[in-house]
């Protein structure tokens, strides 16, 4: 169904007539983590200090810890590795678009927020190859999707180990290609996609050479002397399926096998020979040849549909090149080092218009009812189960919403293509800061429209605090005239932290540190607040949620005492 929809949308968007090619950065990681817990950070692994940030991150892990209890917990929630990558990438504007896990195999796909409405037709699948196909300790997991109309597929594999099983590894790979199918007419198989990335712990070894020779080549960085005996290179010479895939030069240290927390290759009794087990390969689908188009009788009767597809390829070309390929030696939690590949993807967009345009009307706060306007820019199967979520800028995934509203339940006005949705103020939490609205299609199971960032105001609190200027008695460097909520909670507004938390026993210092602009905070009210805090076991905090909750609780208690509650 979705592929038919994609075809229809693609045909509409053939309005693009210029020859402009857009360039995107794509960053692929493969790492056998050997059941280890994540490191403290992955900044170096993802090269976050690089001035040029990729548009997409694709992260394939093998041997993620999959003990029964932990695996069930990870399925119900997010596993620790996913959490680490999400927490690292979300502040930089990336969200997790899709993921799939099969026991120890984990595949994560992240995108910059701006591309999310143009990532469509997402499907995931998996294939077990362990224990004759009954066990998922080995096998492959894949994510396929349409990126601006171009079909991409990412396959993360963990193949059989040990030196003598090179042919079995090839057989496993071919069985994965045959077994994995997608619910689509045009790209039902992995190799039907315009671009395929194949990566993982493929477990191919270095044959014939003795350990000493291999280590000397590595020490002297003469990696090329080992290439001819690399099993994957050797198998590519005789296996047609492997010949369809490209790989960059193995001009880096073999990623296996290391002593833990060390750059030393295996010194255990087994003394495994170093090998390039962890690999990243890719394939760009070639144009159909005449022989491929010929019928069984040998006559070249070209199908009009195929002619249209070929014309489509010419009109919307795609180029892929690898810019960097290496192992990351600084990580020592596993006997494998992670391997990264950085790619340059050039393509002409088949569509540039999101399915839905959504925007926040007026000022948003927890004090007022809000209005959302959205319009359908293209036809798609909308549903009563579609919803619009409110997200903080820097959210991690589609499930990371603050609140949401069903689009059909709260419509207050609409034309044929323009709709407005009412949001009750009770559904808007008191948070503040920059937010976005995302329209989620339940039929397509993805975000199809994102608003521009807007400010959600802390009206109730800001209006109460804005009547003061901050003059900290013992902190002359702090800015005067700034709303004190910004002084108390600098992390909320991204301002410099001048905060000196006030201890419970020194609350009276608060009276000294405020010069009142419009009306004073009555001393009786202040003392009442102190008493109420003690009575309800509340203390001062520099946490935004606790401060907000404290303010609202004190306000409610005082109004109740004065019998002024609305």
N, C-alpha and C positions, 0 to 999 in steps of 0.2 A: 504493500500500500504506500509506504513511504517513498519507495523508489519511483513509483508512478507519479507521486506528488512532486518529487525532485525533478523528474523529466518535464512536468508541466511548468514548473517554476523556471527551469533552465531555458525552456523555449520562449517564455515571456521575456527573459532577461537578455535575449540575443540583440537587444537594442544597443548594446555596447559596440561601437564601430571603430574606436581608436585602437592603435597598436600598442598601447601602454602595457608594459609588463610590471607587475608588482613583485617585490622581493621580500621574502620572509626568512627569518632565522629559525632553524629547528635543531634542538639539542637532545641527543639520545644518550642515555646512561644504561649500562648493563652491569650488574654486580651480583655475584654469588656471595651472600652475607653469612653463610655457614651458621645459621640460627642465632647469630649474635644480636644483641640489642643495638639500637641505633647509636651512632657517635653523638657527641655534644652538639656538633653542627655539621652542615654539609655545604657551607659557603664555598669552600675551595672546590668541592666536587662539582658544583653547579656554576663555578666561575662567576660568582655574584659581584666581584670587584671589577669585572670587565665593563668598560664604558658602553659596549654594545650588547644590549640584552636581546636574547632570542625571543621570537614570538610564541614558540611552542616548546614545552619540555615533555619528553617521553622517557619514562623511567621504568626499566624492567629489572626486577629483583628475582633471585632464585634462593632457595633454602631459607626463606623467612620462617621463623620458628612456628611450627604448626602442631604443637602438643594439643591433644583433644580439647581440654578446657580453654586454653588460650585461643585456639582456632575458632571455637564457638563464640567467645567473647569478641574476637576481632570481626567476625561476621556481623554480630549484632551492633557493634560500634565501629570505630576506625582503629586499625592496628597502629602500633607505635611508629612504624616506618612511614605510613601514610600521614600520621599526625606531624611528624618531623618535617616532611616535605611541604605539607600544607601550611604549617606555621612559618616556614622559611620563605615560601614563595608568595603567600597572600599579601603581606605588607608591600610587596613590589608590584602588585596589580595583577597577579595570576590567580586563576581559580581552577580547582580540579573539575574537569569536564566529565571524565569517565574513568572507571577503574574496573579491573576484574582480578579475582584471586582464585587459584586452584591449589589448595594445600600450601606448599611453600613458594609457589610461583605467584608473583604480584606484578601487575602492569598498571601504571598510572599515567594519565594524559592531562597535562596542564596547558592552559592557554591564557594569553593576555585577555583582559576583559573585553577589549574592543572587538575581538574576533568571535566571541562566543555566539552572537546571533547568526553568524555565517558558518557555524559548524553544525551540520545536519546529518540525518540518516545514520545516527550512531547505533552500532550493534556490537555486542561482545560475544565471544564463545571460547570454548576450551576443548582440549583433547588430551586424554590420558594415554601414556605409552608405557608406564611402569607396570610390572607384573602382567604382561601380555594385554595391556590396555585396561586393566581393572583397577590400577592404583595410580594416583595422581602425583606421586613424588617426582615423576618425569613426565614430560609432555610439552604442550604449548598453550598459551593463552593469547588472545588477540582482541584488538579494538579496531573496528573499521568505521570510517566516517567520510562525510563530504566536507571539504574545506574550500569555501567559495566555489562550490560546484565540482571540484576535482576529487575523485575517489582515492582515499589513502587507506592503507591497512598496515598495522603494526603488530608483529608477531614475536612474542617473547618465549624462548624455548629453553628447556633443560633436557639435554639428551644423555644417553647412556654413557657411563664413564669407562675408563681403562683403555690401555694402548691397543688391544687387539680387536676393538669393536668399531672401527671406522665405518665399515660397510653397514653395520646395524644402525649407526647414527644417521647415515644417509637414508636408510629405509624408514626410520622413524620420522625424519623430516618430510619425506614424500607422503607417508601415511597421514601426517598432520595436514599437509596441503590438500589431500583428497578428502579427509574427514570433515574439515571445518567448512561449513556452508552458512550462508546468510540469507535471510528472508527478503530476497530482491531478485528482480528479473535480469538486470544488466550486469550485476557483479555478485553472482552467487558463490564464487570461489575466490580464494585469496589472490590467485594470479590473474583474476579478471580486473583487479583494481589498477588504476593508472600508476600508482606508486606503492611498492611494498617494502617495508623495512623488516629485516629478519635479524634478530639479535638474541643474545643470551649466553648461558654457559653451554656452548655447543660441544665442549669436551674433546675436540680434536687435539692430538698430541704431535710431538716431534719424533719421527722414526729414526732408526739406525744410528744416529750420532750418539757417542758416549757422553756421559754426564760432564766430564771434564771439558770436552770440546764445546758443548752447549754453554757451559758457564763462562768459558773464556770468550766466546763470541759475544755474550751478553756484557761482560765486563768491558770489552773493547768496542762495544756498540756496533759490532759487525753482524747485525741482525740478518742481513741479506744472505749470509752463508748458511742460514738455517731455513730459509724459505722453501727450498726445493724439497725438504723432508717434512714440511708441515702437512699433516694429513688432509686438511681441508683443501689446501692448494693442490695436493696430489689427486684428490677425489674429483676436483673440478675438471681435471683434464679428461676424465672419462665418463662423468655423470652429466647428462644433458640438463637435468633439472638445476644442478648447481651452476652450470654455465650461464644461466639466465641472470645470475646475481653478480653484482660488482662489490669489490671491497677495496678500501684504501691500502697503501703500503703498510706492512707490519713493521714500521720503523720505530718501535718502542719496546720496552722490556716486556717479556712474556708475563702474563698476569697471574700465573699459577706455577708452583705451589709455594707459599711462604710460611715461615714460622709466624705465629701470632705476634702482633705488636712489633714487627721487625721487617727489615728489608732483606733479610737473609732467606734464600730459598731453602726448602725443606731439609732440616738436619735430623729429622727423626729416623728411626730404624728403616722405614720404608724408602726414604730418600727419593721421593718422586722427582722425575726429571722436569725441569721448567717447560711450560708450554703456553701457547696462545689459546687457552680454552675459551676465553670470553671474547666474543666477536660481534661486529656490527656490519651487516651487508645490506644492500638495497637493490631494487630493480625498478626501472621505469618501463612500463609496458610499451613494446614497439608497435609501430603501425602494422596492420594486417598485411601480409604479403599476398600476392596473387594465388599462390599455392594454398594458402589457408582459406581463401575465399572460394576455391574451386569446389564443385560438387563431386559426388562419388563417381560420376561418369567421366570426370576429368574436364568437364565443360565449365568455363568461367562465367557463370550466370550471376552477375552481381546483384545482391539483394539491395533494393532501394533503402532499406533501413541501415544496412552497412555503409552504403554510400553517404547517408546522412551523418552517421557516426564519424566517418573519416573526415568529412567536411567540418564537423564539430571540433575534431582534434586539431585541424589546421587553424581554425578560427580562434581556438582557446588553447594555445600551446602551454607546455610545462617543461621546465628544465630543472635538473637537480645536480648539485655538485657538492663534494665533501671538502670542507675547509680545514678540518683538524681531526686527528684520530690518534688517541694515545691512552695509556694506562695512567692512573692517578696513584702514585707511589706513597703518598703521605697517609693513607688510611690503612690501619693495621689490625682492625677488629676481626678480620676474616683471613683464611688462607688464600683467598683470591683478592687481587686488587681490582677496584672498579675500572671500567673502560668507558671512555666517552667518545662520541662522534658529533661534530658540529657540521651542519649542512646549510647550504644556501638553496632555497626553493624559490624559483622564479615562475610566475604563472600569470595568465590573463584571467581576471575574475569572470566567472560565468554569471554571477549575480553580486550586486553591491547594495541591495535594498533589503533590510530586515523584514520579516513577515509582519511584525507589529511595531508601531511607534507608540511609546508610552511616556507620559510626563506627569510631574507633580504640579498641581495648580495651587498658586498662592503660597502662603507661608505655612509650613508644617510645624506643629508643636503638639504636645500632649494636652494643651488647653483648649484646642479648637477641633471641631470636625474637619476632615480633610477631603479633598476631591482629587481623583485621578482621571486623566483623560488618556484614552488610547484609541488608535485607529488601525484598521487592518489594511496594510499596504499591498498585500497579496492574498489570494484565496488560499486558505488552508483549513483543515478539519478542526474547527474550534469545538469546545465542549463545555458543558455546564460545570465540569470539574477543573477547568482552567482557573488559575489563580495568579494574583499579582503580589509579589513579596517585597517587603521593605528590608533593605540590606545596608549595613554599614559599609562605606568604601573600605576595601581591603578584606572583603569576606572570602571565605575559603572554598566553599562549594555551594551548590544549589540548596542544600539542606541547612545552610548557615543563616537563614533569615531571622529577622527580629520579630516580625509579625507578617501576616498575610491576609488577603481578603479574596473571596470567591468572586469572579468577575460577573457572574450572572445574578447572584443573590442581591447585590447592592447597586445595581444599575439605576441611576436616577434620570438619565436622559440619553438618547442616542438618535443618530441618523442611520443611514444605510451602512456607513463605514466609520462613523465617529461615535464613540461611546464614552460615558462618564460613569465612574464608580465612586460611591460614597463610602468613606471610612470613618467610623465612629471614633471619637477622641479616646474612648476607653480602650481601643485596640492599639493606640499609639503610645509606646512606653516613653518615659522621661529619660532620654539618653543624650541627645544633642550631637552635633558634629555632622560631617558630610555623609549623605546616604544616596542610594540609587534605588529605583524601582525596577523589578524584573518581571516580565510576563512569562509564566510557565505554561506550556501546552501539555495537557495530560495525555493527549493522543500521541503527540510526537515525543513526549517525555524529555523535554529539554527547554531551555530558555530561548525564546524566539524574539524578544525585544527588551532593550535596556534603556532606561532614561538617562539623561545627563545628570551628573551629581548635583545635589541640592542640599541646603542646610536645614537640618531639623533643629529647631531652637528649643532651648531650655527655658521657655517663657516664664513659667511660674517661679523658678529659682532665680533666673537672671533678673527679673523685675524686682525681686526682693533684695538681691545683693547689689544691684546697680546703683542703689541710693547711697553707697558708701565709696570712699576712696581708701585705698590701702596705704598705711604708713607704718610699716613694722618698726617698732621701737628699737629692736636690736638687730635690724637687718636693713641698713641704709641703702644697700645696692638694689633692693627690690623696686620695681617700677611703681610710681605713684599714679593714681588715677585709673588704674586698670580694675575692671570688675573683679571683685574678690573671689568669685567662683573660679576665675582663671588663675588667680594666685593659689587658691586652695587645691585645685585639681589641674595642674599644668599639663598632665598627659592627655587630658581630654581635648585641649585646644592646641596642643603642640607648641606651647610656649616654654620659656626657660623656667626651670624649677628653682624657685627661691624659698620653697616651703621649709619652715621649721615647725614640725608637728607640736601642738600644744598638749602637754600632759593633763590628765584629768584634774590633778591637784592644783594646776596653774591656770584654770580656765579664766580667772579674773583678768589675765593679761589680754584677753580678747577685747576688753573694754578700752584698754590703753591703745590698742593698735587700730582703732577705727576713728576716723574723723567723719562726722555725719554731714551729708550734703543737703538732704531735703528734710528728713524727719529722724529723730533719734530713736535708737532701740532702747525703750524704757528699761530702767534698771530693774523694776519689778518683773518685767517680762524676762529679762536676762536671768534673774535669780530663779524664776519659775522654770525656765528651760533647764537650768542646772539641776534643780530638784527633780524634774521629770526624767532627766537623763539618769540620775542616780536611782530613781524609783523603778525605771524600766531597764536598768543594767546596760545603758548605752554609753559609749565613750566616743571621743573625737577620733576621726580617721582621715587618711589622705586618699582613701579609695572612693572613686566617683560614685559607685553604686551605694556604698554605705553612707556617704554624705547626703546623697539625694534622699535615701530612705529615712535618714535621721531628720532632715529638714521637714519632709512631708509628715512624719509621725508627730513631731513636735507641733507643727501647725495644726494638725487634726486634734491633738489633745487639748491645745489651748482654746481652739474654737468650741470644742465640746464643753470645756469648762465655762466658757462665756455664753454657752447656749446659742452660738451663732452658726452652727453647722447648717450648710445648705440643705 
